[in-house]
Amino acid sequence: MKLDATLLSGASALDAAVVRDLKGVPLIYVTHTVEWSAGVSAGAVSIEAAPSADYAGTWSVLAVVVTSAGSSVDTVVLPGSYYAIRHRISTAVIGGTVTTKVLGV
């Protein structure tokens, strides 16, 4: 299975989140792309994992991407397979929006 999906799209609100249910499909690497729009001066996206897409507890934080500038992109490559992943805005995005994507092979 190849994973190729947009999770957050033009989001800015604190705790906005999109979950992708992977059902434990074996992946070698998962690439997370975080694209900040023009004008962004602050914001952070947490990349998180859990044992199921509807997990109600505290998700495991795999990485946190903090904006360095507007009109920029950050990439995080993580090894392994996950049952569920989500991208969550952990610090509100100020002055613009964020779009995140995930690609797995």
N, C-alpha and C positions, 0 to 999 in steps of 0.2 A: 504494500500500500504506500502510495505517496501522499503526503499531506501538503496542501497548498490552500491557505484560507486567510481571509481578512478577519480579524477579531474586532478591534475597535476601529470605528470609521468616523473621523471628524468629531471626536469626543473631547470634552474638557472638564466635566463635572467630577468632583471627588467621589471615589468608589464606583464610578462607572466601570462595568466589567463584562467581559464576554468569555464564556466557557466553551471549550472544544472537547467533546467526549472522544477519546482515542481508544477506549476499551482495551488498553494494553497491547495494541498492535506493535509489533517489533519495529523500531526505528533505530538507525545507527546514530544519526545526528538530527537535532531540531534547531533550525535557525529562526530567531525571533528578530523582526525588523520593526523599529520604532521610528516613525517619521513625524517630525515636528513641523508645523506650518509656519509661515512667515509671522513675525511679531511675537512668538512665544518667548517669554522671559523667565518662566518658572514652570515646573511640573515634574512629575515622576510617574513611571509605570512599573508596577511589580509584576514579574513573571512568576506564576505560582503553579503548584501541582497538588493533586489530591487523589485518593483512591477511587473516587467516582465523581461524575459531573454534578450530582446533586448533594455532594458532601456538605454537611451543615456546620462542621467544626472549622477550626483555623487551618487554612491551607498553608502548605510549605512554601516558603519564599525561595525560589531558585536564583533570582537575580533582581536587582532594582536598577532601572535605567533613569538617570536624572538628566534633564535637558541641559545641553551646554550652549545652545544657540537656536534661534528660530531658523527656519528653512534648512534644517539639517536632518541627518538620519543616523541612528545608532543601531548596531547589530550585535546580537549575543548568540553564540553558538554553544549549545549544550549537548553532551552525549546522552544516549539512553532512551528508554521507552517509558511512557507515562500512561496512566489510565485516564486522567483528565488534566488539562492545562487551562489556565486562564490568564488574561492580561487585564490588570486592574489599575485604574488611576489611583495611586496612593498619595499623591500630592496634586491638588487641583492645578490644571493647566491654565496659566495666565497669559492673556494677550493673543491667543490663537487656539489651535486644536492639535490633536494627535491622532494618527492612524497607525495601527499595528497589524503586522502580518506574521504568519507562521508557515514555515516550510520544513517538511521532514522527509528524509529518505532512509 
